[in-house]
Amino acid sequence: MQDPISSGSNRLSPGQFIAVGVSCVILILAIAAIVLFTNLPDANAFNAQVERIFIENDAMTGAGEIRLLEILAQSGTAFSETLASYRLIIFVLFVFATALLCAALIFLIFLVTLSRRISRIEKSGIQISSLVVSREQRMVQINDMEFKLTEAALETLSILAEARLDDDILSGLEIEAMISGKDEADCDEAAGATRIKRLRDHLGNQMMSELLIKNIARKGYVLAVEPKAIKMI
């Protein structure tokens, strides 16, 4: 199924999609408003009925009857004013609803666009032009960002960087064996995974660390960095 807001000659751009969506929302609400307003009772309907009573009952000349007709006329005027205020309230509510729906639609489109961008980043991996590991300063510089690491986290990153230079993939078992100096038979896969988790925690940004240190199923861990971008000092 083709994406309606993806780029292409026959596709709508996100801006065009938002404009079309907003136009549809406004059109639907406008139609609803027209139907509602046309079905509201006539503001002068009550006054028209009172006037009809006056015309058809010329014999109503008593003080009580005249007073009754005056009350009816006043009630008709009050009804007209009330209905006019209701019309204004309904109009304001429709305007408010239109603004909310348009804002919700725009927000939804931006969320979908952002989600697709993040998905593309996850597929292509994080773009790192430089990764410098400084053992002396216990620091790693990724592009223009610097991270201070613990000795254990730096050792884990150094091993991953060296493995990437050799185009190797290390399992958690191998990582633990290389750092601890023990034989692989005496090490635990979970211990290596814990070291990777702690390294990711020290790098801070979860998305960046997940993309930087990739976990390849049934193989192990590898840095998603070109070997030529890695420098050990």
C-alpha positions as CSV (number, residue, x, y, z in Angstrom):
1,M,0.0,0.0,0.0
2,Q,1.4,3.3,-1.1
3,D,2.0,6.1,1.5
4,P,-0.3,9.1,0.7
5,I,2.1,11.6,2.1
6,S,5.4,10.1,0.9
7,S,7.4,12.0,-1.7
8,G,6.8,11.4,-5.4
9,S,5.3,13.0,-8.4
10,N,1.8,11.6,-7.7
11,R,2.0,12.0,-4.0
12,L,0.8,14.8,-1.7
13,S,3.5,16.5,0.3
14,P,2.9,16.8,4.1
15,G,2.0,20.5,3.6
16,Q,-0.5,19.7,0.9
17,F,-2.0,16.8,2.9
18,I,-2.5,19.1,5.9
19,A,-4.1,21.7,3.7
20,V,-6.5,19.1,2.2
21,G,-7.3,17.7,5.6
22,V,-8.0,21.2,7.1
23,S,-10.2,22.1,4.1
24,C,-12.2,18.9,4.6
25,V,-12.7,19.6,8.3
26,I,-13.8,23.1,7.7
27,L,-16.2,22.0,4.9
28,I,-17.8,19.3,7.1
29,L,-18.2,21.7,10.0
30,A,-19.6,24.4,7.7
31,I,-22.2,22.0,6.3
32,A,-23.1,20.9,9.9
33,A,-23.5,24.6,10.9
34,I,-25.7,25.4,7.9
35,V,-27.9,22.4,8.6
36,L,-28.2,23.3,12.3
37,F,-28.9,27.0,11.8
38,T,-31.5,26.3,9.1
39,N,-33.3,24.0,11.4
40,L,-33.4,26.4,14.4
41,P,-36.8,27.9,15.0
42,D,-37.5,31.4,13.6
43,A,-36.7,34.0,16.1
44,N,-39.9,35.9,15.2
45,A,-42.1,32.9,15.2
46,F,-43.4,33.7,18.7
47,N,-44.1,37.3,17.8
48,A,-45.8,36.3,14.7
49,Q,-48.2,34.1,16.7
50,V,-48.9,37.0,19.1
51,E,-49.6,39.4,16.3
52,R,-52.0,36.9,14.8
53,I,-53.9,36.7,18.1
54,F,-54.2,40.5,18.1
55,I,-55.5,40.5,14.5
56,E,-57.9,37.7,14.9
57,N,-59.3,38.9,18.2
58,D,-60.4,42.4,17.8
59,A,-62.9,41.9,20.6
60,M,-60.3,41.5,23.2
61,T,-60.5,45.0,24.6
62,G,-60.7,44.3,28.3
63,A,-57.9,45.5,30.6
64,G,-57.0,41.9,31.5
65,E,-57.0,40.7,28.0
66,I,-54.8,43.6,26.8
67,R,-52.4,43.0,29.7
68,L,-52.3,39.3,28.7
69,L,-51.4,40.2,25.1
70,E,-48.7,42.6,26.3
71,I,-47.2,39.8,28.4
72,L,-47.3,37.5,25.3
73,A,-45.6,40.2,23.3
74,Q,-42.9,40.7,25.9
75,S,-42.4,36.9,26.0
76,G,-42.0,36.8,22.3
77,T,-39.3,39.5,22.5
78,A,-37.5,37.7,25.2
79,F,-37.7,34.5,23.2
80,S,-36.2,36.3,20.1
81,E,-33.3,37.7,22.2
82,T,-32.6,34.3,23.8
83,L,-32.6,32.5,20.5
84,A,-30.2,35.1,19.1
85,S,-27.8,34.5,22.0
86,Y,-28.0,30.8,21.4
87,R,-27.1,31.3,17.7
88,L,-24.1,33.3,18.8
89,I,-23.0,30.6,21.3
90,I,-23.4,27.9,18.7
91,F,-21.4,29.9,16.2
92,V,-18.5,30.4,18.7
93,L,-18.6,26.7,19.6
94,F,-18.4,25.8,15.9
95,V,-15.4,28.1,15.4
96,F,-13.7,26.6,18.5
97,A,-14.4,23.1,17.3
98,T,-13.0,23.9,13.9
99,A,-9.8,25.3,15.4
100,L,-9.4,22.2,17.7
101,L,-9.9,19.7,14.9
102,C,-7.5,21.6,12.6
103,A,-4.9,21.7,15.3
104,A,-5.4,18.0,16.1
105,L,-5.1,17.1,12.4
106,I,-1.9,19.1,12.0
107,F,-0.4,17.6,15.2
108,L,-1.3,14.1,13.9
109,I,0.4,14.7,10.6
110,F,3.5,16.0,12.3
111,L,3.5,12.9,14.6
112,V,3.2,10.6,11.6
113,T,5.9,12.4,9.7
114,L,8.2,12.3,12.7
115,S,7.6,8.6,13.3
116,R,8.5,7.9,9.7
117,R,11.7,9.9,9.9
118,I,12.7,8.0,13.1
119,S,11.9,4.8,11.3
120,R,14.1,5.7,8.4
121,I,16.9,6.6,10.8
122,E,16.5,3.3,12.6
123,K,16.8,1.5,9.3
124,S,19.8,3.4,8.0
125,G,21.5,3.7,11.4
126,I,23.0,6.8,13.1
127,Q,25.3,8.8,10.8
128,I,28.6,9.1,12.6
129,S,31.5,10.9,10.8
130,S,33.9,10.6,13.8
131,L,34.3,8.4,16.8
132,V,37.3,9.2,19.0
133,V,38.1,7.0,22.0
134,S,40.5,8.6,24.5
135,R,41.7,6.1,27.1
136,E,43.8,8.6,28.9
137,Q,40.9,11.1,29.4
138,R,38.3,8.3,29.7
139,M,36.2,10.1,27.2
140,V,34.6,9.3,23.8
141,Q,33.8,12.0,21.2
142,I,31.0,11.1,18.8
143,N,30.8,13.7,16.0
144,D,30.7,16.9,18.1
145,M,29.4,15.4,21.3
146,E,31.6,14.3,24.2
147,F,30.8,11.7,26.8
148,K,32.7,11.0,30.0
149,L,32.7,7.3,30.7
150,T,33.7,5.1,33.6
151,E,36.6,2.8,33.3
152,A,34.4,-0.2,32.7
153,A,32.2,1.5,30.1
154,L,35.3,2.8,28.3
155,E,36.8,-0.6,28.2
156,T,33.6,-2.1,26.7
157,L,33.5,0.7,24.0
158,S,37.2,0.2,23.3
159,I,36.8,-3.5,22.7
160,L,33.8,-2.8,20.4
161,A,35.7,-0.2,18.5
162,E,38.7,-2.5,18.0
163,A,36.4,-5.3,16.9
164,R,34.8,-2.9,14.4
165,L,38.2,-2.0,13.0
166,D,38.7,-5.8,12.4
167,D,35.1,-6.1,11.0
168,D,34.2,-8.5,13.8
169,I,31.0,-9.0,15.8
170,L,31.4,-9.8,19.5
171,S,29.0,-11.8,21.6
172,G,28.3,-10.9,25.2
173,L,30.4,-14.0,26.1
174,E,33.4,-12.8,24.2
175,I,33.1,-9.2,25.5
176,E,33.0,-10.5,29.1
177,A,36.0,-12.8,28.5
178,M,38.1,-10.1,26.8
179,I,37.5,-7.6,29.6
180,S,37.7,-9.9,32.6
181,G,40.6,-12.0,31.2
182,K,38.9,-15.2,31.9
183,D,38.3,-18.2,29.7
184,E,35.0,-18.0,27.7
185,A,33.9,-21.2,29.4
186,D,34.0,-19.4,32.8
187,C,32.1,-16.4,31.5
188,D,28.4,-15.6,31.2
189,E,26.6,-14.2,28.2
190,A,24.4,-12.1,30.5
191,A,27.5,-10.4,32.0
192,G,28.5,-9.1,28.6
193,A,25.0,-7.9,27.9
194,T,25.1,-6.1,31.2
195,R,28.3,-4.3,30.2
196,I,26.6,-3.2,27.0
197,K,23.6,-1.9,28.9
198,R,25.8,0.1,31.2
199,L,27.7,1.6,28.3
200,R,24.4,2.6,26.6
201,D,23.3,4.2,29.9
202,H,26.5,6.2,30.1
203,L,26.0,7.5,26.5
204,G,22.7,8.9,27.8
205,N,20.5,9.3,24.7
206,Q,18.7,6.0,24.4
207,M,17.9,6.2,20.7
208,M,21.4,7.2,19.8
209,S,23.0,4.5,22.0
210,E,20.7,1.8,20.6
211,L,21.5,2.9,17.0
212,L,25.2,3.2,17.8
213,I,25.6,-0.2,19.4
214,K,23.6,-2.6,17.3
215,N,22.5,-6.0,18.6
216,I,22.6,-8.5,15.7
217,A,20.5,-11.6,16.5
218,R,22.4,-14.8,17.2
219,K,25.7,-13.0,16.4
220,G,26.4,-10.3,19.0
221,Y,27.2,-6.6,19.2
222,V,28.8,-4.3,16.8
223,L,29.3,-0.5,16.4
224,A,27.3,1.0,13.6
225,V,30.2,3.1,12.6
226,E,32.5,3.0,9.5
227,P,35.9,1.7,10.5
228,K,37.6,4.7,8.9
229,A,35.6,7.0,11.3
230,I,37.1,5.3,14.4
231,K,40.1,6.7,16.1
232,M,41.8,5.3,19.3
233,I,44.1,7.6,21.3
